[in-house]
Amino acid sequence: MQFIDQARIAVRAGRGGDGIVAFRREKYVPAGGPSGGDGGRGADVLLLADSNLQTLLDFKYKRIFEAIDGRRGGPNRCTGASGDHLVIKVPCGTEVRDTRTGILLGDLTNQGDELLVAAGGRGGLGNAHYLSNRNRAPEKFTEGKEGEQWMLQLELKLLAEVGIIGLPNAGKSTLISVLSAARPKIADYPFTTLVPNLGVVRRPSGDGTVFADIPGLIAGAAQGAGLGHDFLRHIERTRLLIHLIDASSPEVLEDLKVVERELAAYGHGLNARPRLVALNKIELLDPEELAELRNQVQDHVGLPVHAISAAASQNLKGLLDAVWLQLGIPDL
C-alpha cells in the first residue's frame, strides 16, 4: 500500500430544499388556508478520525465530495426530508486546513474525533409561514440556501511518542525491527526506507509505546533535499527523539551535526525536543576506539551517549530504560 500523507480535496455541503406554495383542499373544510411545507436542510460534510486508516491514499483517487441536497417541502405543511450527513473517514493525526488562507480548521488526533467542514444549506419556507390577518392566502415561499463549499488541505502527521532519526543507513529500520514487530525493508544502501514505519514497543507496564522510524535525513532536507522534507512533519508530534549515529562512519561528528542543522532549519521546536543520542554498529569498532568516539560525541551534545548494536541486540535495554525515564514511565 502506498503511503500518502498529503491530499487536497473539495467538499460541498447539500443545498437546502425549497419551500412550496400549497393550499388545503378538503371536503367540509372551508377556507382551508395555506399549507405549503418547508424544504429540508442540506446535508453537512464531516471528517471522522478512524484508527483503522494509516494513509490518505483514498484521496488520491477521489477528491470531490458532495453531500445530498434537502428535499422540497410538501403539501399539508409537510417538511421535506433533510439530507443524510456525508461522513469522510481520515486517519488519526490528520490536520485540516483551508487551502486559500492556510488556517488550521481542525486536528483529528483521537479515534472518533469529528470536524464539521461544510455546513448544509437551510431549507426554504413554505407559504404556510406567511399567513397573516392581512394576507389569508399567501403565495410567497423561499428557496433553499446553498451549502458551503471549501477546498481543504489534508496533512497526516503520524502519532508516535518516540521518533528515530538519523542519516541514511544509520540503522533506524534495524532498531525498530528489533524493538517491535515492525518489519521495514532493510538493505545496505542509502534510502532503503522510503516511508515512515511505525512499531509498538512494549513498556514495563505491559502496554505499548509507538516508535516511528523516519526516513533518512541528508544535508538540505529542511529545504526539500532527499526525503527528509517530506517526512520531517511526522516527528512534530513526538515527545522524544532517538538520534541514531553510525559509529563506523569516518565522520561521526559531522554526521551528527548534519541532522542537528536540519532539525534547527525545519523549526517547529524540533531542535529543542528531548533527545537521546545513540552510537549504533558498535560491533564494528574495538573498545578503545569506541570509548574515544563516545567521549567526543558526549562533549559535543552535552548528554550521555548510548553505545548499542541494533543488529546484534547489544545494550538495547539501557536505551529503552532511558526512553521510559524520559517519558515518565519508571522501569519495573
C-alpha positions in Angstrom: 0.0 0.0 0.0 1.3 3.4 -0.9 2.0 5.9 1.9 0.2 9.1 1.1 0.4 11.8 3.8 -0.9 14.9 1.9 -4.1 15.4 -0.1 -6.2 18.2 -1.4 -10.0 17.7 -1.6 -13.1 19.8 -2.5 -16.2 19.4 -0.3 -19.7 20.7 -1.0 -22.5 20.5 1.6 -26.0 19.9 0.4 -28.4 22.6 -0.7 -31.5 23.2 1.3 -34.8 22.2 -0.3 -37.2 24.8 -1.5 -40.4 25.7 0.3 -43.7 25.3 -1.7 -46.9 27.1 -2.2 -49.9 24.9 -1.5 -53.5 25.3 -0.1 -55.5 22.9 1.9 -58.3 21.4 -0.2 -60.6 19.1 1.8 -64.3 18.4 1.9 -66.1 20.1 4.8 -63.0 22.3 5.5 -63.9 25.7 4.0 -61.2 28.2 3.5 -58.5 25.6 4.4 -55.8 28.2 4.0 -52.1 27.8 3.1 -50.4 24.5 3.8 -47.1 24.7 1.9 -44.3 22.9 3.8 -40.7 23.9 4.4 -37.8 22.5 2.5 -35.4 20.0 4.2 -31.9 21.0 5.3 -29.0 20.2 3.1 -26.5 17.6 4.4 -23.4 18.6 6.3 -19.9 17.3 5.4 -18.0 15.8 8.4 -14.5 14.4 8.7 -14.2 11.5 11.1 -10.9 10.1 12.6 -10.6 6.4 12.1 -7.7 4.4 13.7 -8.1 1.7 11.1 -6.7 4.0 8.4 -3.0 4.7 8.1 -2.7 6.8 5.0 -4.5 9.3 2.8 -4.3 7.0 -0.2 -8.1 7.0 -0.7 -8.0 10.7 -1.6 -5.6 10.1 -4.4 -8.5 8.6 -6.4 -11.4 10.6 -5.1 -11.0 14.3 -4.4 -14.5 15.8 -4.8 -17.1 15.1 -2.2 -20.7 16.3 -2.5 -23.3 15.9 0.2 -27.0 15.2 -0.5 -29.4 18.1 -1.1 -32.5 18.6 1.1 -35.9 17.7 -0.5 -38.5 20.3 -1.3 -41.5 20.8 1.1 -44.8 19.1 0.6 -48.5 20.0 1.0 -50.3 19.8 4.3 -47.3 21.5 6.0 -45.0 18.5 5.3 -41.4 19.4 5.7 -39.1 18.0 3.1 -36.5 15.3 4.0 -33.1 16.6 5.2 -30.0 15.1 3.5 -28.0 12.5 5.4 -24.7 13.9 6.6 -21.7 12.9 4.5 -19.0 11.4 6.7 -15.5 11.2 5.3 -13.1 9.0 7.3 -9.5 10.1 7.7 -6.5 8.6 9.7 -5.9 9.7 13.2 -3.4 12.5 13.2 -4.8 14.4 10.2 -4.6 18.2 10.2 -7.2 20.0 8.1 -6.5 23.5 6.6 -8.3 25.9 4.3 -6.2 25.9 1.1 -6.9 29.6 0.4 -5.8 31.0 3.8 -3.8 28.2 5.3 -5.8 28.5 8.5 -5.9 25.3 10.6 -9.5 24.2 10.8 -9.0 21.2 13.0 -6.7 18.4 14.1 -8.2 15.0 14.3 -5.9 13.0 16.7 -8.2 10.6 18.5 -10.4 7.8 17.3 -13.9 9.2 16.8 -12.9 12.9 16.6 -15.3 14.7 14.2 -14.9 18.0 12.4 -17.7 19.9 10.5 -16.0 21.2 7.4 -19.0 22.3 5.3 -22.5 23.2 6.7 -25.6 22.3 4.8 -27.9 25.0 3.4 -31.0 25.9 5.3 -34.3 24.8 3.8 -36.7 27.4 2.3 -40.0 28.3 3.9 -43.4 27.3 2.6 -46.3 29.7 2.2 -47.9 28.5 5.4 -45.3 30.7 7.2 -46.6 33.8 5.6 -50.3 33.5 6.7 -51.4 36.8 8.4 -54.5 38.7 9.2 -53.9 40.9 6.2 -53.0 38.0 3.8 -55.1 34.9 4.2 -53.9 33.3 1.0 -50.2 34.0 0.7 -48.4 32.8 -2.4 -45.0 33.6 -1.1 -42.3 31.0 -0.5 -38.5 31.0 -0.2 -35.8 28.9 -1.9 -33.3 26.8 0.0 -29.9 28.1 0.7 -26.7 26.8 -1.0 -24.5 24.6 1.1 -20.9 25.6 1.9 -18.1 24.8 -0.4 -14.4 24.5 0.6 -11.1 23.4 -0.8 -9.3 21.6 2.0 -5.6 20.5 2.5 -5.3 17.3 4.5 -1.9 16.6 6.1 -1.2 13.4 8.0 1.3 13.6 10.9 2.0 10.2 12.5 1.1 9.7 16.1 4.2 8.4 17.8 5.7 9.2 21.2 9.3 8.4 20.1 10.8 9.3 16.7 14.0 7.6 15.5 16.1 9.9 13.3 19.5 9.8 11.7 21.3 9.8 8.3 20.6 7.0 5.8 22.0 3.6 6.8 22.3 4.7 10.5 20.4 1.5 11.4 17.0 3.0 12.2 15.0 0.3 10.5 17.0 -2.4 12.1 16.5 -0.9 15.5 12.7 -0.6 15.2 12.5 -4.1 13.8 14.4 -5.5 16.8 12.4 -3.5 19.4 9.0 -4.1 17.9 7.0 -6.3 15.5 7.5 -3.8 12.6 9.2 -5.3 9.5 10.6 -2.4 7.4 12.8 -3.0 4.4 16.4 -3.3 5.4 19.4 -3.2 3.0 23.0 -1.9 2.8 22.3 1.1 0.5 21.0 4.6 1.3 17.3 5.4 1.3 16.2 1.9 1.9 13.3 3.3 3.9 11.1 5.4 1.6 8.1 5.8 4.0 7.9 6.2 7.8 7.5 3.0 9.7 5.5 2.6 13.0 6.2 -0.1 15.6 4.8 -0.7 19.1 7.5 -1.2 21.7 6.2 -2.8 24.9 6.7 -0.9 28.1 7.4 -2.3 31.5 3.8 -1.8 32.4 2.7 -4.2 29.6 1.1 -1.7 27.2 2.8 -0.2 24.2 4.6 3.0 23.1 4.6 3.8 19.4 8.0 4.4 17.8 8.4 5.9 14.4 11.3 5.2 12.1 11.7 8.4 10.0 13.3 8.1 6.5 16.9 9.3 6.4 17.8 12.9 6.5 20.5 14.5 4.4 22.0 17.9 4.3 19.4 20.3 2.9 16.5 18.1 3.9 14.6 21.1 5.5 14.8 22.9 2.2 13.5 19.8 0.3 16.6 17.8 -0.5 16.2 14.0 -0.3 13.3 12.6 1.6 13.6 14.5 4.9 11.5 17.4 3.8 8.6 15.1 3.1 8.7 13.3 6.4 10.1 15.7 9.0 6.5 16.6 9.8 6.0 13.2 11.2 8.2 13.9 14.2 6.4 17.1 15.1 4.1 15.2 17.5 6.8 13.1 19.1 7.7 13.6 22.8 11.2 12.2 22.4 13.7 11.7 19.6 16.3 9.0 19.4 19.2 10.3 17.3 20.9 7.3 15.9 24.5 7.6 14.5 26.5 5.1 12.5 29.6 4.6 14.7 31.5 3.1 11.8 31.2 6.3 9.7 34.5 8.1 9.1 32.9 11.4 10.0 30.7 10.7 13.1 30.7 14.2 14.5 29.8 15.7 11.1 27.0 13.2 10.6 25.7 14.3 14.0 25.9 17.9 13.1 24.1 17.5 9.7 21.0 16.2 11.4 21.1 18.8 14.1 21.3 21.6 11.5 18.3 20.1 9.6 16.2 20.0 12.8 17.0 23.6 13.6 16.3 24.7 10.0 13.0 22.9 9.9 11.8 24.6 13.1 8.6 23.7 14.9 10.7 23.2 18.1 12.4 20.0 16.8 15.9 21.1 17.8 14.6 21.7 21.4 12.8 18.4 21.6 14.2 16.0 24.3 16.7 13.7 22.6 18.6 10.5 23.3 21.9 10.0 21.3 23.0 6.5 20.4 26.0 5.2 18.6 25.0 2.2 16.6 27.0 -0.6 15.0 29.5 -0.7 17.9 30.4 -4.3 16.9 32.5 -2.8 14.1 34.8 -0.9 16.5 37.4 -2.0 19.0 36.7 -1.0 22.7 39.4 1.8 22.7 38.2 3.4 19.5 34.6 3.2 20.7 35.5 4.9 24.1 37.3 7.7 22.4 34.5 8.3 19.9 31.9 8.2 22.6 33.7 10.8 24.6 33.9 13.1 21.6 30.2 12.8 20.9 29.3 13.4 24.6 31.4 16.5 24.7 29.5 17.9 21.7 26.0 17.1 22.7 26.4 17.5 26.5 24.4 14.4 27.1 25.1 10.8 27.9 25.7 8.8 24.7 24.4 5.2 24.4 26.5 2.7 22.6 24.4 0.0 21.0 24.2 -2.6 18.3 20.8 -3.0 16.8 21.8 -5.9 14.6 23.5 -7.8 17.5 20.9 -6.6 20.1 23.6 -5.2 22.4 22.8 -2.6 25.1 19.2 -2.1 23.9 17.8 -2.5 27.4 19.8 0.5 28.6 18.5 2.6 25.7 14.9 1.6 26.5 15.3 2.3 30.2 16.4 5.9 29.2 13.3 6.1 26.9 10.9 5.1 29.7 12.6 7.6 32.1 12.3 10.4 29.6 8.6 9.6 29.1 8.0 9.4 32.8 7.5 5.6 32.9 9.6 4.1 35.7 11.4 0.8 34.9 9.8 -2.2 36.7 
